[in-house]
Amino acid sequence: MKDYIEQAAVTCSDEYHGELVPMRVMNGAIKEFIDIGHKLDTIKKSLFYGKPNAFARIAKEPDCSQAQSKQTQDVIHGMLGCATESVELLENLARGGFDPVNIKEECGDILWYIAILARACNFTIEECMEVNIAKLRSRYGEKFTAYDALNRNLDAERTILETSIDPNATIINPRP
């Protein structure tokens, strides 16, 4: 795991162009994301914890009650969980400070949901980390550059990602 953190640092930008983004624009986008994340959290808690919610059911509108495989349910749970925990992580920024204790907690929560996704899709977190580093190395080599970030070879990256997955893996489609 420590090696992953060090490998990830190699492909991380050393640049920061704060002059390109007005603070009010960033704060507005974060607030919108947080608002959407709270709605997703309500959905997650209703779907997976049975918590009633304020969403009005519209006549003849399909709902999420169709039979879903356990695998599909776990994928949905993991995706919603990663999104909602990411919102909780961003709330640190919206409050104007960084609480390392809370950041560590939210990172752990995100990892928990990633573990749910990994199990549902039959890969390990270690495999996920390895293929991520391989993808980033193909993009950046030994050092991040803004040019490479903006001029990605998506076909080469997809090939790396596809060769890391079991060729017999099932595509998960939650919609009938």
Residue frames as qw, qx, qy, qz and C-alpha x, y, z in Angstrom:
[[0.000, 0.886, 0.463, 0.000, 0.00, 0.00, 0.00],
 [0.299, -0.784, 0.112, 0.532, 2.81, 2.43, 0.84],
 [0.408, -0.091, 0.611, 0.672, 4.37, 1.66, -2.55],
 [0.205, 0.673, 0.641, 0.306, 1.08, 2.65, -4.21],
 [0.149, -0.935, -0.197, 0.254, 1.12, 6.00, -2.42],
 [0.372, -0.575, 0.395, 0.612, 4.69, 6.60, -3.58],
 [0.368, 0.193, 0.722, 0.553, 3.89, 5.46, -7.13],
 [0.114, 0.828, 0.543, 0.085, 0.81, 7.70, -7.24],
 [0.243, -0.841, 0.010, 0.483, 2.93, 10.67, -6.15],
 [0.432, -0.189, 0.555, 0.685, 5.13, 10.21, -9.24],
 [0.149, 0.408, 0.684, 0.587, 2.16, 10.84, -11.53],
 [0.132, -0.828, -0.487, 0.246, 0.69, 13.73, -9.51],
 [0.321, 0.782, 0.096, 0.525, 0.95, 17.29, -10.74],
 [0.511, -0.286, -0.305, 0.751, 3.37, 19.58, -8.91],
 [0.051, 0.243, 0.204, 0.947, 1.60, 22.59, -10.42],
 [0.012, -0.639, -0.684, 0.352, -1.28, 24.64, -9.03],
 [0.135, 0.268, 0.349, 0.887, -2.98, 27.25, -11.21],
 [0.077, -0.575, -0.673, 0.459, -5.27, 28.88, -8.68],
 [0.044, 0.416, -0.075, -0.905, -5.28, 32.08, -10.71],
 [0.162, -0.031, -0.740, -0.652, -7.35, 30.33, -13.39],
 [0.368, -0.490, -0.770, -0.178, -10.36, 29.60, -11.19],
 [0.238, -0.522, 0.164, -0.802, -12.22, 32.24, -9.20],
 [0.022, -0.064, 0.864, -0.500, -12.86, 31.07, -5.63],
 [0.555, 0.182, 0.326, -0.743, -16.61, 31.73, -5.93],
 [0.708, 0.297, -0.470, -0.436, -16.78, 29.42, -8.98],
 [0.391, 0.179, -0.884, 0.184, -15.02, 26.61, -7.13],
 [0.187, 0.031, 0.700, -0.688, -17.10, 27.16, -3.99],
 [0.646, 0.217, 0.016, -0.732, -20.31, 27.19, -6.06],
 [0.671, 0.248, -0.652, -0.253, -19.39, 23.94, -7.80],
 [0.201, 0.117, -0.882, 0.410, -18.50, 22.30, -4.48],
 [0.403, 0.094, 0.481, -0.773, -21.83, 23.40, -2.99],
 [0.730, 0.240, -0.262, -0.584, -23.73, 21.95, -5.98],
 [0.547, 0.229, -0.805, 0.012, -21.81, 18.69, -5.66],
 [0.028, -0.053, 0.792, -0.607, -22.51, 18.55, -1.94],
 [0.580, 0.147, 0.209, -0.773, -26.23, 19.17, -2.56],
 [0.756, 0.249, -0.478, -0.371, -26.36, 16.40, -5.16],
 [0.360, 0.235, -0.860, 0.276, -24.33, 14.15, -2.85],
 [0.308, -0.024, 0.637, -0.707, -26.85, 14.62, -0.05],
 [0.759, 0.212, -0.052, -0.614, -29.63, 13.59, -2.42],
 [0.662, 0.303, -0.681, -0.078, -27.59, 10.52, -3.44],
 [0.061, 0.203, -0.831, 0.515, -27.01, 9.72, 0.23],
 [0.588, 0.068, 0.367, -0.717, -30.78, 9.80, 0.84],
 [0.799, 0.295, -0.350, -0.390, -31.25, 7.45, -2.12],
 [0.438, 0.325, -0.814, 0.199, -28.49, 5.12, -0.83],
 [0.180, -0.119, 0.741, -0.636, -29.99, 5.03, 2.65],
 [0.729, 0.158, 0.149, -0.649, -33.43, 4.26, 1.23],
 [0.757, 0.353, -0.493, -0.243, -32.19, 1.55, -1.16],
 [0.600, 0.251, -0.718, 0.249, -29.81, -0.22, 1.21],
 [0.089, 0.053, -0.720, 0.686, -30.96, 0.65, 4.73],
 [0.161, -0.548, -0.810, -0.134, -34.72, 0.91, 4.17],
 [0.115, -0.392, -0.334, 0.850, -34.89, 4.52, 5.35],
 [0.280, 0.784, 0.553, 0.035, -38.09, 6.30, 4.20],
 [0.344, -0.112, 0.154, 0.920, -37.45, 9.48, 2.24],
 [0.225, 0.600, 0.274, -0.717, -39.18, 12.59, 0.99],
 [0.037, 0.161, -0.670, -0.724, -39.12, 11.65, -2.69],
 [0.645, 0.290, 0.300, -0.640, -42.67, 11.80, -3.98],
 [0.413, 0.057, 0.861, 0.291, -43.57, 8.79, -6.09],
 [0.376, 0.367, -0.221, -0.821, -44.95, 9.92, -9.40],
 [0.805, 0.239, 0.441, -0.317, -47.70, 7.76, -10.86],
 [0.875, 0.474, 0.100, 0.020, -46.55, 5.33, -13.56],
 [0.191, 0.826, -0.523, 0.087, -42.93, 6.30, -13.03],
 [0.883, 0.033, -0.447, 0.137, -40.71, 3.23, -12.80],
 [0.465, -0.813, 0.309, -0.166, -38.90, 2.80, -9.50],
 [0.189, 0.599, -0.774, 0.081, -35.85, 0.86, -8.38],
 [0.705, -0.227, 0.542, -0.397, -37.80, -2.15, -7.13],
 [0.838, 0.369, -0.344, -0.207, -37.05, -4.37, -10.14],
 [0.930, -0.306, 0.136, 0.150, -35.23, -7.53, -9.19],
 [0.273, 0.830, -0.478, 0.083, -31.50, -6.82, -9.15],
 [0.863, 0.038, -0.438, 0.247, -28.84, -9.43, -8.71],
 [0.644, -0.699, -0.074, 0.302, -26.80, -9.21, -5.51],
 [0.618, -0.009, 0.215, 0.756, -23.81, -8.27, -7.66],
 [0.123, 0.621, 0.332, 0.700, -25.71, -5.36, -9.23],
 [0.462, -0.843, -0.249, -0.115, -26.95, -4.25, -5.82],
 [0.707, -0.486, 0.025, 0.513, -23.39, -4.26, -4.48],
 [0.467, 0.239, 0.274, 0.806, -22.12, -2.28, -7.47],
 [0.114, -0.777, -0.317, -0.531, -24.86, 0.33, -7.04],
 [0.623, -0.756, -0.163, 0.116, -24.16, 0.48, -3.28],
 [0.700, -0.243, 0.111, 0.662, -20.43, 0.87, -3.86],
 [0.316, 0.438, 0.305, 0.785, -20.85, 3.58, -6.49],
 [0.284, -0.829, -0.274, -0.397, -23.35, 5.59, -4.46],
 [0.711, -0.638, -0.109, 0.275, -21.19, 5.17, -1.37],
 [0.616, -0.009, 0.133, 0.777, -18.04, 6.43, -3.10],
 [0.094, 0.612, 0.297, 0.727, -19.95, 9.45, -4.38],
 [0.456, -0.816, -0.240, -0.262, -21.53, 10.31, -1.04],
 [0.742, -0.506, -0.043, 0.438, -18.31, 9.81, 0.94],
 [0.497, 0.253, 0.183, 0.810, -16.51, 12.01, -1.61],
 [0.154, -0.781, -0.256, -0.548, -19.06, 14.69, -0.79],
 [0.665, -0.730, -0.130, 0.085, -18.28, 14.33, 2.91],
 [0.710, -0.126, 0.087, 0.687, -14.60, 14.71, 2.04],
 [0.255, 0.493, 0.254, 0.793, -15.33, 17.89, 0.06],
 [0.375, -0.849, -0.327, -0.179, -17.30, 19.32, 2.96],
 [0.655, -0.446, -0.056, 0.608, -13.89, 19.91, 4.59],
 [0.358, 0.148, 0.287, 0.876, -13.07, 22.29, 1.77],
 [0.147, -0.690, -0.465, -0.535, -16.48, 23.94, 1.90],
 [0.553, -0.770, -0.283, 0.148, -15.97, 24.65, 5.61],
 [0.189, 0.925, -0.226, 0.240, -12.75, 26.42, 4.75],
 [0.311, -0.680, 0.646, -0.155, -10.41, 24.12, 6.60],
 [0.707, 0.230, -0.662, -0.097, -8.89, 20.71, 6.61],
 [0.682, -0.485, 0.412, -0.360, -9.55, 18.34, 9.48],
 [0.278, 0.443, -0.845, -0.111, -7.00, 15.52, 9.10],
 [0.328, -0.001, 0.874, -0.359, -8.98, 13.25, 11.42],
 [0.644, 0.474, 0.342, -0.495, -12.12, 13.65, 9.30],
 [0.487, 0.626, -0.487, -0.367, -10.17, 13.34, 6.05],
 [0.022, 0.307, -0.951, 0.040, -8.68, 10.04, 7.24],
 [0.476, 0.215, 0.731, -0.439, -12.14, 8.82, 8.25],
 [0.641, 0.586, 0.077, -0.491, -13.70, 9.72, 4.89],
 [0.336, 0.558, -0.719, -0.244, -10.80, 8.13, 2.98],
 [0.181, -0.115, 0.957, -0.197, -11.39, 4.96, 4.99],
 [0.576, 0.405, 0.508, -0.496, -15.10, 5.09, 4.19],
 [0.559, 0.632, -0.312, -0.437, -14.31, 5.50, 0.48],
 [0.138, 0.412, -0.898, -0.066, -11.94, 2.53, 0.66],
 [0.429, 0.104, 0.818, -0.369, -14.73, 0.48, 2.28],
 [0.658, 0.560, 0.219, -0.453, -17.03, 1.20, -0.65],
 [0.397, 0.629, -0.609, -0.277, -14.21, 0.47, -3.10],
 [0.167, -0.222, 0.953, -0.121, -13.81, -2.90, -1.38],
 [0.600, 0.361, 0.575, -0.424, -17.53, -3.56, -1.95],
 [0.593, 0.684, -0.177, -0.386, -17.06, -2.72, -5.65],
 [0.145, 0.552, -0.813, -0.115, -13.91, -4.82, -5.95],
 [0.378, -0.020, 0.896, -0.230, -15.62, -7.85, -4.41],
 [0.637, 0.512, 0.382, -0.432, -18.70, -7.43, -6.63],
 [0.590, 0.732, -0.243, -0.237, -16.55, -7.14, -9.76],
 [0.979, -0.069, 0.094, 0.165, -14.09, -9.87, -8.73],
 [0.571, 0.552, -0.286, 0.536, -10.86, -7.93, -8.44],
 [0.617, -0.488, -0.363, 0.499, -8.69, -6.96, -5.50],
 [0.075, -0.982, -0.022, 0.170, -7.83, -3.48, -4.35],
 [0.502, -0.515, 0.494, 0.488, -4.20, -4.37, -5.01],
 [0.509, 0.314, 0.649, 0.471, -5.05, -5.27, -8.63],
 [0.143, 0.923, 0.348, 0.076, -6.90, -1.98, -8.93],
 [0.296, -0.872, 0.209, 0.330, -3.86, -0.08, -7.64],
 [0.570, -0.224, 0.603, 0.511, -1.46, -1.97, -9.93],
 [0.431, 0.531, 0.596, 0.421, -3.49, -1.34, -13.09],
 [0.007, -0.978, -0.195, 0.074, -4.00, 2.30, -12.10],
 [0.383, -0.716, 0.377, 0.446, -0.24, 2.81, -11.81],
 [0.540, 0.076, 0.671, 0.502, 0.32, 0.99, -15.12],
 [0.282, 0.801, 0.484, 0.213, -2.23, 3.28, -16.79],
 [0.144, -0.974, 0.014, 0.177, -0.67, 6.41, -15.27],
 [0.524, -0.467, 0.507, 0.500, 2.84, 5.27, -16.20],
 [0.510, 0.369, 0.619, 0.470, 1.73, 4.80, -19.81],
 [0.116, 0.931, 0.322, 0.128, 0.33, 8.33, -19.72],
 [0.161, -0.974, 0.157, -0.022, 3.16, 10.12, -17.91],
 [0.679, 0.423, -0.480, 0.361, 6.20, 7.88, -17.90],
 [0.591, -0.156, -0.540, 0.579, 8.27, 8.82, -14.85],
 [0.129, -0.285, -0.302, 0.900, 6.87, 12.32, -14.24],
 [0.242, 0.753, 0.581, -0.194, 3.59, 14.16, -14.56],
 [0.165, -0.081, 0.260, 0.948, 3.32, 16.78, -17.29],
 [0.402, 0.485, 0.327, -0.704, 0.34, 18.99, -18.04],
 [0.386, 0.405, -0.561, -0.610, 0.83, 18.23, -21.74],
 [0.208, 0.026, -0.974, -0.088, 0.40, 14.51, -21.16],
 [0.178, 0.340, 0.737, -0.557, -2.61, 15.12, -18.91],
 [0.422, 0.562, 0.106, -0.704, -4.29, 17.10, -21.67],
 [0.551, 0.498, -0.520, -0.422, -3.23, 14.80, -24.56],
 [0.609, -0.241, 0.727, -0.205, -4.03, 11.31, -23.36],
 [0.357, 0.202, -0.809, -0.420, -3.85, 8.19, -25.50],
 [0.683, -0.131, 0.344, -0.631, -7.19, 6.77, -24.42],
 [0.892, 0.221, -0.327, -0.222, -6.86, 3.69, -26.63],
 [0.486, 0.361, -0.705, 0.369, -3.57, 2.70, -24.99],
 [0.262, -0.272, 0.596, -0.709, -5.01, 3.33, -21.53],
 [0.826, 0.000, 0.064, -0.560, -8.12, 1.29, -22.30],
 [0.787, 0.288, -0.546, -0.009, -5.97, -1.59, -23.52],
 [0.185, 0.323, -0.745, 0.554, -4.08, -1.61, -20.22],
 [0.508, -0.128, 0.431, -0.734, -7.36, -1.57, -18.29],
 [0.865, 0.140, -0.162, -0.453, -9.00, -4.28, -20.40],
 [0.665, 0.306, -0.670, 0.120, -6.06, -6.66, -20.13],
 [0.021, -0.287, 0.722, -0.630, -6.34, -6.45, -16.34],
 [0.667, -0.013, 0.297, -0.683, -9.91, -7.76, -16.28],
 [0.478, 0.036, 0.878, 0.008, -11.04, -11.37, -16.55],
 [0.168, 0.095, -0.592, -0.782, -12.16, -11.77, -20.19],
 [0.274, -0.374, -0.863, -0.202, -15.20, -13.72, -18.96],
 [0.015, -0.261, -0.501, 0.825, -16.33, -10.91, -16.66],
 [0.097, 0.663, 0.727, 0.148, -20.00, -10.04, -16.90],
 [0.029, 0.303, 0.069, 0.950, -21.06, -6.55, -17.82],
 [0.081, -0.449, -0.743, 0.490, -23.31, -5.31, -15.05],
 [0.105, -0.302, -0.360, -0.877, -26.39, -3.47, -16.28],
 [0.086, 0.229, 0.720, -0.649, -28.85, -2.29, -13.64],
 [0.479, 0.320, 0.010, -0.818, -31.44, -1.22, -16.22],
 [0.678, 0.205, 0.701, -0.087, -33.81, -3.82, -17.70]]
